[in-house]
Each structure stands twice: as C-alpha cells, then as structure tokens.
C-alpha cells in the first residue's frame, strides 16, 4: 500500500489548487492563521472525500436512502483510508445525554446492576430474595384477612406487561386451557367474546386464574367440615397456576391489589420488584424513568428545579433500591472519573464469587472506558454530567477516548484542536493518547495551534500565508523537528515557533493595590458551589484578570455559576439559580455584565455573522434605498431570506436543501432552483453601488489590497454581499460609517476571513464567541461594564491572539473590567491580575492556590500553572 496520502488540485473554499503529500501512519499537524484554509483542507476535502467514498461503497439499495454526496473540489486523493472526524460541534445538547451515556459506560452499568445487583425493600430496607410458593401463599392469606370490604379474592397472572401486539393466539390458548376471563389494560373481558387489540399500542394482559370467596378459612389445622386444608390447597394451586402463566409473578386483588413475585418480593410488607432487567435502570424508558419527571431529573424540560419525587436521580424507586457494594446506580454516576476508577478497582479486588463471574465482562468494559477518559485529561468530570454542559474540547476528548477503546487500525482520524480547555499539565496526557492512536496503525491529522502539540507531531503542514483570500496555499510542509530548523520557509507559524515572532510581556501593568484608596474590587465571599471550598475571591475593577487552573478546578463555577448569574439577576432581570455563596460585594462599581461564551450564535443555517452583529439590517436598508428597489416599491423585507417575498421558495432562503441521512448526519445539497443564491432572479437584479467607490485608502498597500478585494466600479447584488468576506465588506462599505464600524470590529477580533452570510452552524465555538464579542463592542460603552470570557483564544493562531489582546486591553483602558478564563500563556502573561484555582480538578480543586500579578503567581509553590507561566516570563 502507498505510504502517503497524495492530494492533487484541492480547491475547496479558499484553497488555491493545492498539491500535497502527507505520510500515512503518522501524526500530522495542520497549522496556520485562523481562516487560512486548514479546516477546508482537513475536513472539507480529506474527510469529506473519505465519507463520500464510504457512501459510494454501499449497495445501490442502501444508497437510495442516503442521497448523493457531492465530491469535494479536488482533482484526486490517493492512499485515503476510511476517515473518522472528531470535531467540537458534534456533541448532543439533549438533556438526557450524560457523560456516562455517550461513553456507553451507563449501558454497561445497567447490565451490571441487572445481573449482579441485589434488590432491597424501599419500605423496610431488608434485602429481598426470591420467595417460594409457600411464602407467597402465606402473604396472600394475610391479605385476605385484611379484606374489610369482603370482596372476592381475585388471582391474576400478568402474562403481558406493557408490550405491543394483538395477542390473538395467546388469548385463544387461554380459552382452550379452560380459563374464561382476562383483565386487559385494567378492564375485565370474557375470553368467549371476540377481543380485538391494537397491534401498535402497548397492552397489559392479566389472566384471571381463580375467584375465591371472601371470608374462607385457610387454616391447615381446620377439620374436614371447615374445609381449611381444601381452601389452602385451592389458593396454593391458583397461585402456582398464576406463577406459571405470569412468568413467576402473581397479582392478588381484594379491596387492595398486591403483586407478588417468586423472584423478588418483600415478605414483610409485600413490596414486589418488577423483572430486574437493564431497562429498569434506564431513565429513557418508561419502565425505569421517574414517572413524575419522565427521567429528566427536573420538574420540567426547561426548569432548573429538582424533581421532588426522585430528587434529581431520574429513576423509579425500584431501580434506586438495587445495590452493588451498598451503592445504587445513581450513586456511582455521581462519582467523578477518578472516584469511579477507585470504586471499580476495589470492587474487582474483592473475593471471588458468583458476582465476580457475572460481572467480569461489564466490569472490564467499564474500567477500560474509565481508563481512556483518564488518559485524555477528563478525570474531573462526573459520569452524570449533562452533555449539553460540556465544552467543545471536552466533548471532543470524550469521543477520542471512545475511539481508542474501539482499537481500530488502518483508519484516518481528523481532529479539530483537541487541546481546547486543557491545562498545560494535561497536554502531555493527550499527546500520549494521540501517539497511542497513531501507534495502533492509524493516521492522525490534527488541526492545532498549541505549541506543545505541534512540536510532538511527526509532520507539519502550514497553510497560509494569510486568512481568507490571502490564504489557501501550503506555505511549508515537512517532518518535525527538521522543518522547525529551516530559516527560510517564510512561514509565520514557524517564525513564532522559532522565537523570531512573539507576544511581548507588557512593560508596565495596571497596578492592583488593596490599600484604602487603592483599587476597587468586586468581592465574592464564601463560595461553595460545586467543588468550591468556601473561598473568598477579589476581582479588581477596571483591570484585566485571568482565571487559571487545571481542568475541573472550579474556574467556570466561580465565574459563571456564582459571579455571572448573581450579576445577571441583578442587572439583566434574569432568574438564574445562583451558585452557592454568602455574599457579593462591590456591585456599585459596575452597571452592566456581559457573558461571552462559546455557545452557538444560532441553531439554524439562517443565522450568520452579519445578522448577529446587526449589520444585515443596515445592508437591507441600503438595498431598499436603491433606485431599482424604489421603482418596484420594495421594502427591506424583500431582501430577507427569512420571509416570503424575495427569497427562493424552493429552499425557503437556505440556498441548500437538507437530506436526511438516517444513521448518518443530515447532508445539505445546493438548491437546484436558485443554485445556492437564496433569492429569486428578480431580487438578484437589484445591485448596490458604493456612492464613491471604496473611498481613499490610507496607503499604497491598502489601495492595492482594496483593488484585490473588490471591484470599485461594479455594484453587488444581495447574494454577492452575503458571499463577501468581512475583510472585503469592510472595504466595500468604507463610506457607510455606521455599517463600516460594525464590520471593522469583526475584522479586528480576527474574523476577517468569515463570509457575511456564513451559516452559524459551521462556526466553531471560538468563532461564535468572537462574533458575540464584536456585537458587544459595537454597542454603546458604559465604561463600567464587566465582560466575562471563556477561553477567547480558542481556534486562534499566535498572530490572531496578539490582535485579540489589543482589542481586549483597549476595552480595559476605557474603564471596563475583563475577567477571562484562559489556559493560553500568552494571554495570562499580559493580564494585570491572575487568580489560580486548584490545586487539582474535581474534589481536589476548588481552592485559591495563588493570586497576584503574573510575576507573583509564577513564584508561588503548589500552583500547577506557576512553572509554565514562569517559562514565558523570562
């Protein structure tokens, strides 16, 4: 087999006819500026072609259900293996999805508890064991004595419990066996009558085995006249028949109804378990889910209030009373990965027994998956953590752990910045995991900006030299470390790696003093939310503060759950459930709080950067003011792809039509009516022409760039505006100040390469966050605003980080306060104040390890961040 992947003529998006050879069975890193074309090459070309070839390999019958995938714009790719993409956008926000379910650990836990768990009575707490027929008869006699209304004793055999079907044959067999009556879905029916059941509805069918008159003497010591022996014999035979037809379960009805089991029934209070099977422990099944909250754990779908019945545990009482080593299944899922590893290690080391034989396979699978989670730096996550609360990086590493568990070989893995959210301490673990994946015989392609990951790779491909139209070429490619020693490559990435380019440490920082007339502070007192250990934290007002610490140390809990939610309730009229703390002081120093996270800016392809920052409304107004639009009487709505009028109705303004792929993600294909242009032909005839062209650039270089970007004389229709990059639009709308300003901010935060109409669903978490930042920067500045950011450098090249820092520091210079959660050392070293949490993650974190200037924190012992910070302050 060819030991290289050979790409010829790649032209997807901004790629400029790239020809490239990369080695197989190696770890290859793709680097370059944000928007240079790395993802276009890795995901939209290499992975897309691998997926297309997989679909093409299926039978014609299977392909008819999947639709047709367009071939990427590439001449040829040789040596391509089956490809698996592990990106940041593919995790579920379903409230039922948890870390345990998406790793399949919960599936094995359900099997483990169903086969090896011991049921305990929720009423008396005693262990429940299988009852003999005699014990069941004794319970039935006791029930009959408590029959105050003296109703007949009805012996029922539950033959079918909550299953779909017509059951005609089974009912006919009951009649032939001499029975005359059944209870179906709670109603008594004669077997001599025709019984029609809906085939697609769930039914519960109970066979009436016997009707025994009330008040009979069941004493075995009674004389022949009393009939005690005969009565007990009749009851015993009825129960035996009930157990036979009811799968070892029998129901006894008098003035109350009780279900008894030859398997698991408490003889003291009559509590009977249903069949203990894996679905009993599923909060996605009606047989296991809490009936009050339907397995959500909250009062309703959008509520933050805990379900009062299950107390957030999501399962029925029966499921919560099946124990292994004194723990129920929700106790185990409340463990962190580290705690779960210790629990199952202790369980496996216990004395050999029947349980050990039964539990061997599920225990092995659970322990393997927990080990893989430890390897990728996720030991602090709890198994019950909801998937929707995971960061993109955490979700990606969970999928990576699952892939290692699959032990595939000969596969091509493509990852998008797997180090996102990882502290430098944990990078080594992740890199070892990637190496392990490679050493299994796989090719690993990583799109990455992290220096340690780049240096640990086998081969480097740098795409650039710039972003958008200025990128799309291979600037440098070669084995590591050889390529890093080349002085003449002209690669910006290599220059940063060689130390020729760097982000400087500030010569002078904004002072933070605790004196009476010194800096004002926003003070959190006694924070105990999640893993925080009753900490007091001071955030200096009008300063740039970096919150650091290993993953899971409590950074997001402090900044989001405690600080943001409290302030949002105060200033924004929100109604959040605030993280536990005693007090928050210093509110008089701010009048606005903005949380800029990495959640999507929209969940449909209609959302785009232009609509989010408010530029699209201005653009539609400009088109509505053109002479052609006024003659036709068109208003701004004509130029909207969200409402009827000017949009293409075949695709309803999407430009694409979604094809449901069943067991694969939905694929979007270009609309064959508008050819992807989103608007009808008449609307596209209207063009906007800048009043005075582009305006006068400030320099000869800017003039040359402007000429390259847009044609001064040509007008643009609404679709062509959507296809413009932000950089092009900044030049095109140079003479429209209120529009130019909004677009210029997008460019300043490193998003000049994005198209104005680029779908929000294609944006990374980092891109979405910077668009939100741009939208806030475009609003009126109160100069007393608190900005909270979560890893804003996600997806940014070294050069882009430099530009972003300039924007953030400009905000602080105007009197605002910035608190940023960050692992990037270039950001931390430029901060005015650093608050380091730790020392570990999960229960080992939640303390203030160090605080002060970057120089002060770098000298503190016990801080995981200090040694890494010290290395960049030299």
Steps between C-alpha positions, in 0.01 A plus 500: 500500500613855431659647814378849413171683460535694175269797439489659155320820403309584822286810441230475768404843641814718496748224416708595196546177304707337774721199427622327813647172622471400866634180660265222610508346849645822642369789709469796263423852624332766283587855611438851374307819568131475584318479167810406302341181369613235751150371568408525131788266423459264796122474536336634184743326264672197657222391739217588261654287226551213746132518603387521137699191408348314794149583374599398148621164630152411624249311290272687260208404726661666803609807304145575386411588860807717552494737204806612309805666654675754281866437434730757661669739257816295462650323199619188677586353840707181515572278801188609689387277788152484655471836679360591840450866593520603865404867515362736764146548368363145499402454865141475611310765694224249581424532875494118520858466369771472764869418508406144603255450212717640219796286610275190530608464863136532606396216267746269672397629843138407422607148403718474811218601736243284322717189529699559817301746710310407816149646549408651836153588620451880490252470789684293760850501353542121511660312214238339279553143394296261292182375675385143489141417405424429868623843607284664232196299619561624857513863378176447302324358809610804703360730228169314505471550878536876450218497241257727687262543207482120461551509126577175322869412483605534138814310394655653184798397289664796316584326172583816305627821658518814286575346161360558154304238302160341432560181707213317328668160520594537865143593598370201299744272686371629835144410396606152390677453836166542676520864610207733439612853588789745458570855612631715213635846576303503825165380361360147547410324173345158427714264293182372333452837336704632205787714629667735249817673616690777322817353359706817551394589855648371823279262700500335840317165499427315827338156504230450765610168654240471778235690697498390864216614728593731786495380860620143438704321762847421367622336819679172422404371847126536445277191495337355188186702565688824497665419171817685612735258330293500181480880496876534548558235230272691262684825570838329464403343165365834376824675594709226337296538180532878527877475530507263204306728266630826650873435459554444872283799594146484641256778589253467790203737509258553787411851615861573414734358240843353561748349258713215630800341335670166525811698418511820708228585756537632853313252725476762777303771318420340163711739290571326170761590243429478130735286295851631565632561152717773343203717396401538868812720538438710189364853549411494129257210546155529660583187702794664673441875483351692792133542412487856635779650286519234225866444571614863466583550868340844488141608538476573127716520188605864547489508879803521729297366796575147619219243467350463851419130448834356383711788638676537166595132478277446193402139580213316669522389862550137397811582294647711780474207744711254306848520652853384430746538790241718672470744206217550256556591136451876552754501785758365258412746223544785750867403528773680309703287260776477762257385772336249266840350413573451871155348567522241223860417583395419858199304373719295264747423777226352722483128574407272211133407492208447265480879470858510367413254222179686408662844514825420318404622151307821588762588764781461246325727249422763765856506634649524150284800414576671828871447434475662157321800656787536746749488212344801324493720811132469593540344843314790664170448310216324679323219316163676547624826340257600226638503147359846432721650773823363352734730314584418140845381605364272774246344263770446242730327748217272614452390139875456470499274807220293344699461179805371687272246662388375159863395421457568126804486274563632150265793562544871430407716800451875456481713816424868546705659780474218758700703755219756545424541870809307610751630749866463400536228765245282319637558149757224539223246577307600189809489280578150630144397410540633145830315472330182620234543231777543243697201629196276448561550128285807433566834333418793730447847354469777760396857426674678787650826631648360822880514494558182701272297270667644189846406628380148595374427148692309233423727205390863460288660228471880530219658297500872422661742473196703608128439561209481257596610148855555624538136606435164340854400410749267668768731641710226654486122533749255641600268783538628855744611639691547172257759363520706820871555442451634146569873503362579156147361493323837529236343725350718775431187706860384478624849588297487824626149573857615439454800727548759227144623558337509843242673716682736731463518875362847588768742613258648750187345650195674645561501875280306741522613864296401805554827687213722616534733203623235260317280250129430534398133505203282423512259794354147514466370856466136608450335160410130543331417166595160355860433608587851629634479857341801671731743323520880504605655169574864411467611136669839442277758327631657180762230454566197278474189721589146386347202682732200469524144625481142379184370335227446757659722766186715531573791263167487312307442824651813653469725195171377352293332773589743778615830349305525175170354617490725806577812295262400217216464751587847632565695179332300220179393672591131464374223728796266524557247773815654644802299613524484880688786666452727802528845341611702198630848583605795284200505266505880506811500280331343195169557322499227235619140467559315174577127482665411171515120480553249219140391452373527139374839376211314337378145454382526137686567174312833476706657780824663386761755618331792319163441667653448845706823511209700359660579163246313287216739580710793381593316180134424420417868560769599249354267236145623567626857442642423153317644200408156361342394831307827543359478145370152580366611837714252690564537871792355703299179550545421130869442570443261792549125462283439807162609359310450177540763232846507354643171615506174303197305615635165388764507776321766708805724491750241624681463170525135590258213556555252784504128424429278799778238513328274755798346684740775384485879556266699274669610177424835336503519119480814284149607398452418131266798444697797636836316473578591859437874457206502748300769314282500188629636170311834520645582841851419381466756221517784754858609567651736752780723373715687756444875470868579451650162435707370785627836614860603536717240665750628749806359324625354176493154657141545614411623153644186344316279748173681438535455126562131551203454729219674311444664168443872564272560206285189519183488705409192702170318535378374837642149449843636407499706818426183701795328333741782588750436775498745788830639371348567157186653653706738715648644179175493302300689765784735591281809442209378719630577853228330704543179297875520458554528876315176577684309230837646598464359852450150356824544310685624809413187700650279230187411301577683177500169313135411582231558237222736607240235421691201637263265681523512880495119511841489327669727756728365771442589865789747490365673189153526652649653813695764306188590300318556831790713617475706180128550553564630852784725387262654246262607778519815707780473754399579861868494612380309807426170328625162622589268212531127576670283237566126488819413308467769229820381330337172393582441134745792480849503354779673693463810279122506548542478878716810482225694318229379740701610802527849354118520478447369854756733655341791314174420681677505837673829417151654467413408860336160449586179686592173330506158667619225269530124559809400307773237460692689231822624660527794259172634639586426862838672482340825371230512774509751784388245758496119513282283724614136494256229618589143588715330587327215311167437329166387646513442877873573495434852374285794605765690698687824430855378443650834403405855406689810397685630195624235252850545644375441855293194409791347306699485826232333712558142607216249465361666187472278192506814283806665658783304329345542154434870558855548623636356176329769286590793727874457453 
